Amino acid sequence: MNQPPDGSTEEEAQLSFWQLLKSTSSAFIGVQSNANRERDFKHGKISHFIWMGLLFGVVFVVTLVGVVQLVLHFAGRS
């Protein structure tokens, strides 16, 4: 079994949920650092990033629709 240089096992080297969330959110708004991007490519799974990106996209669209509905409601147009 191949171990990373820091002595952790391969499973321990995978990204945690919070690292995945932080990385996806910063990439979503375009401020991802090069070091984090390299870590993501080395230890992350593409399927996790795809699902998190889809989730962020859906939340973004739902938030926009909600804000527009709220503004239209207060403007007197339903």
N, CA, C and O of each residue as an XYZ file, in Angstrom:
312
protein
N       0.847     -1.182      0.000
C       0.000      0.000      0.000
C       0.886      1.236      0.000
O       1.836      1.327      0.778
N       0.574      2.186     -0.874
C       1.330      3.422     -1.009
C       0.789      4.477     -0.064
O      -0.417      4.723     -0.042
N       1.661      5.107      0.720
C       1.218      6.138      1.657
C       1.768      7.488      1.247
O       2.885      7.574      0.738
N       0.991      8.552      1.464
C       1.489      9.904      1.198
C       2.675     10.225      2.098
O       2.849      9.578      3.131
N       3.504     11.218      1.729
C       4.702     11.536      2.497
C       4.444     11.949      3.945
O       5.330     11.784      4.785
N       3.276     12.473      4.263
C       3.034     12.913      5.631
C       2.654     11.764      6.565
O       2.392     11.996      7.746
N       2.620     10.535      6.059
C       2.354      9.381      6.903
C       0.893      9.011      7.022
O       0.575      7.986      7.626
N      -0.018      9.813      6.464
C      -1.435      9.489      6.538
C      -1.769      8.454      5.477
O      -1.053      8.323      4.483
N      -2.836      7.731      5.681
C      -3.258      6.752      4.687
C      -3.961      7.459      3.546
O      -4.294      8.640      3.650
N      -4.188      6.744      2.461
C      -4.837      7.340      1.293
C      -6.235      7.824      1.614
O      -6.661      8.864      1.112
N      -6.966      7.076      2.456
C      -8.314      7.492      2.810
C      -8.302      8.782      3.623
O      -9.174      9.633      3.448
N      -7.333      8.928      4.499
C      -7.233     10.146      5.306
C      -6.875     11.353      4.453
O      -7.157     12.491      4.830
N      -6.247     11.105      3.288
C      -5.819     12.189      2.425
C      -6.970     12.748      1.594
O      -6.818     13.795      0.964
N      -8.124     12.065      1.579
C      -9.259     12.578      0.823
C      -9.792     13.843      1.474
O      -9.597     14.076      2.667
N     -10.464     14.653      0.676
C     -11.003     15.915      1.165
C     -12.173     15.685      2.105
O     -12.997     14.799      1.881
N     -12.240     16.486      3.157
C     -13.396     16.434      4.047
C     -14.547     17.193      3.389
O     -14.353     17.903      2.402
N     -15.740     17.036      3.946
C     -16.910     17.740      3.402
C     -16.693     19.242      3.432
O     -17.031     19.936      2.473
N     -16.133     19.754      4.521
C     -15.941     21.202      4.658
C     -14.881     21.713      3.689
O     -15.016     22.815      3.158
N     -13.828     20.932      3.449
C     -12.836     21.323      2.455
C     -13.459     21.354      1.062
O     -13.189     22.256      0.268
N     -14.295     20.358      0.778
C     -14.980     20.298     -0.508
C     -15.925     21.485     -0.670
O     -15.972     22.106     -1.732
N     -16.675     21.797      0.380
C     -17.606     22.932      0.347
C     -16.867     24.250      0.145
O     -17.266     25.069     -0.683
N     -15.788     24.455      0.903
C     -15.013     25.689      0.790
C     -14.365     25.810     -0.588
O     -14.361     26.885     -1.189
N     -13.827     24.713     -1.076
C     -13.161     24.723     -2.369
C     -14.145     24.987     -3.504
O     -13.852     25.751     -4.423
N     -15.304     24.355     -3.434
C     -16.305     24.548     -4.475
C     -16.867     25.962     -4.451
O     -17.078     26.569     -5.501
N     -17.111     26.486     -3.252
C     -17.659     27.845     -3.167
C     -16.659     28.883     -3.656
O     -17.039     29.828     -4.348
N     -15.393     28.721     -3.309
C     -14.404     29.694     -3.781
C     -14.169     29.558     -5.284
O     -13.923     30.558     -5.958
N     -14.240     28.356     -5.814
C     -14.119     28.182     -7.264
C     -15.355     28.734     -7.978
O     -15.253     29.258     -9.087
N     -16.512     28.615     -7.343
C     -17.769     29.087     -7.933
C     -17.749     30.600     -8.148
O     -18.290     31.102     -9.134
N     -17.116     31.329     -7.207
C     -17.048     32.785     -7.362
C     -15.728     33.254     -7.972
O     -15.524     34.451     -8.175
N     -14.824     32.301     -8.265
C     -13.611     32.621     -9.003
C     -12.422     33.065     -8.187
O     -11.564     33.776     -8.709
N     -12.332     32.673     -6.917
C     -11.203     33.082     -6.092
C     -10.425     31.883     -5.550
O      -9.811     31.977     -4.487
N     -10.443     30.777     -6.254
C      -9.757     29.557     -5.816
C      -8.242     29.752     -5.900
O      -7.733     30.188     -6.933
N      -7.522     29.434     -4.831
C      -6.064     29.562     -4.855
C      -5.453     28.379     -5.607
O      -6.054     27.308     -5.697
N      -4.267     28.587     -6.136
C      -3.594     27.542     -6.896
C      -3.266     26.340     -6.008
O      -3.381     25.197     -6.450
N      -2.864     26.586     -4.769
C      -2.531     25.484     -3.860
C      -3.759     24.617     -3.572
O      -3.663     23.390     -3.560
N      -4.903     25.249     -3.342
C      -6.130     24.482     -3.103
C      -6.579     23.738     -4.358
O      -7.070     22.612     -4.275
N      -6.414     24.360     -5.502
C      -6.790     23.703     -6.757
C      -5.940     22.450     -6.979
O      -6.458     21.406     -7.376
N      -4.647     22.556     -6.725
C      -3.774     21.394     -6.863
C      -4.136     20.301     -5.858
O      -4.119     19.118     -6.199
N      -4.467     20.689     -4.612
C      -4.900     19.718     -3.605
C      -6.175     19.011     -4.056
O      -6.319     17.800     -3.892
N      -7.095     19.785     -4.627
C      -8.351     19.214     -5.088
C      -8.129     18.181     -6.188
O      -8.734     17.108     -6.169
N      -7.266     18.503     -7.141
C      -6.997     17.563     -8.225
C      -6.275     16.320     -7.726
O      -6.457     15.234     -8.275
N      -5.465     16.470     -6.700
C      -4.693     15.335     -6.186
C      -5.541     14.431     -5.294
O      -5.420     13.209     -5.382
N      -6.394     14.995     -4.437
C      -7.098     14.202     -3.434
C      -8.608     14.136     -3.626
O      -9.268     13.306     -3.002
N      -9.161     14.984     -4.467
C     -10.608     15.026     -4.616
C     -11.115     14.072     -5.688
O     -10.360     13.621     -6.550
N     -12.400     13.775     -5.615
C     -13.055     12.956     -6.632
C     -13.903     13.873     -7.504
O     -14.596     14.758     -7.001
N     -13.841     13.654     -8.811
C     -14.565     14.510     -9.744
C     -16.068     14.445     -9.492
O     -16.763     15.453     -9.629
N     -16.570     13.281     -9.129
C     -18.018     13.152     -8.906
C     -18.478     14.020     -7.736
O     -19.573     14.581     -7.774
N     -17.646     14.134     -6.697
C     -18.000     14.985     -5.556
C     -18.084     16.450     -5.977
O     -18.988     17.176     -5.561
N     -17.135     16.872     -6.803
C     -17.146     18.261     -7.256
C     -18.307     18.535     -8.212
O     -18.870     19.630     -8.204
N     -18.663     17.558     -9.028
C     -19.802     17.730     -9.931
C     -21.083     17.890     -9.122
O     -21.871     18.800     -9.379
N     -21.297     17.002     -8.139
C     -22.517     17.093     -7.316
C     -22.562     18.399     -6.527
O     -23.612     19.035     -6.435
N     -21.427     18.797     -5.962
C     -21.402     20.036     -5.192
C     -21.634     21.236     -6.109
O     -22.315     22.183     -5.716
N     -21.084     21.214     -7.318
C     -21.318     22.286     -8.271
C     -22.769     22.375     -8.692
O     -23.316     23.472     -8.812
N     -23.405     21.221     -8.920
C     -24.828     21.214     -9.251
C     -25.656     21.756     -8.095
O     -26.598     22.519     -8.304
N     -25.303     21.360     -6.877
C     -26.008     21.858     -5.698
C     -25.877     23.373     -5.583
O     -26.861     24.064     -5.321
N     -24.660     23.891     -5.780
C     -24.451     25.337     -5.734
C     -25.251     26.039     -6.817
O     -25.824     27.100     -6.570
N     -25.300     25.461     -8.019
C     -26.069     26.058     -9.105
C     -27.547     26.121     -8.783
O     -28.190     27.144     -9.017
N     -28.096     25.033     -8.246
C     -29.522     25.003     -7.889
C     -29.816     26.014     -6.782
O     -30.803     26.746     -6.857
N     -28.972     26.056     -5.762
C     -29.176     27.009     -4.662
C     -29.096     28.439     -5.183
O     -29.870     29.295     -4.753
N     -28.183     28.706     -6.091
C     -28.042     30.038     -6.672
C     -29.306     30.446     -7.428
O     -29.812     31.552     -7.243
N     -29.814     29.552     -8.279
C     -31.013     29.857     -9.060
C     -32.224     30.040     -8.147
O     -32.999     30.977     -8.336
N     -32.396     29.163     -7.165
C     -33.528     29.280     -6.235
C     -33.440     30.584     -5.450
O     -34.460     31.230     -5.211
N     -32.245     30.975     -5.049
C     -32.062     32.237     -4.322
C     -32.426     33.424     -5.209
O     -33.106     34.346     -4.760
N     -31.981     33.409     -6.461
C     -32.331     34.495     -7.381
C     -33.832     34.589     -7.601
O     -34.395     35.684     -7.576
N     -34.482     33.462     -7.814
C     -35.935     33.462     -8.005
C     -36.621     34.009     -6.753
O     -37.563     34.796     -6.853
N     -36.152     33.595     -5.576
C     -36.737     34.086     -4.327
C     -36.570     35.580     -4.156
O     -37.506     36.265     -3.742
N     -35.400     36.091     -4.466
C     -35.160     37.542     -4.343
C     -36.038     38.312     -5.324
O     -36.611     39.340     -4.964
N     -36.147     37.832     -6.544
C     -36.991     38.507     -7.535
C     -38.450     38.484     -7.087
O     -39.141     39.497     -7.198
N     -38.927     37.355     -6.589
C     -40.302     37.271     -6.103
C     -40.537     38.233     -4.940
O     -41.583     38.877     -4.865
N     -39.566     38.329     -4.036
C     -39.662     39.229     -2.903
C     -39.716     40.688     -3.366
O     -40.532     41.465     -2.869
N     -38.871     41.053     -4.292
C     -38.856     42.422     -4.807
C     -40.172     42.732     -5.523
O     -40.737     43.811     -5.348
N     -40.655     41.789     -6.324
C     -41.925     42.020     -7.022
C     -43.087     42.130     -6.026
O     -44.010     42.918     -6.234
N     -43.042     41.358     -4.971
C     -44.094     41.420     -3.950
C     -44.123     42.797     -3.293
O     -45.189     43.392     -3.139
N     -42.962     43.297     -2.909
C     -42.905     44.598     -2.257
C     -43.153     45.750     -3.224
O     -43.498     46.853     -2.799
N     -42.981     45.503     -4.513
C     -43.264     46.526     -5.526
C     -44.750     46.535     -5.892
O     -45.199     47.397     -6.647
N     -45.505     45.585     -5.363
C     -46.943     45.543     -5.614
C     -47.327     44.733     -6.820
O     -48.479     44.783     -7.252
N     -46.397     43.986     -7.381
C     -46.699     43.151     -8.535
C     -46.522     41.693     -8.145
O     -45.417     41.278     -7.797
N     -47.558     40.934     -8.197
C     -47.448     39.526     -7.819
C     -47.483     38.648     -9.005
O     -47.402     37.427     -8.871
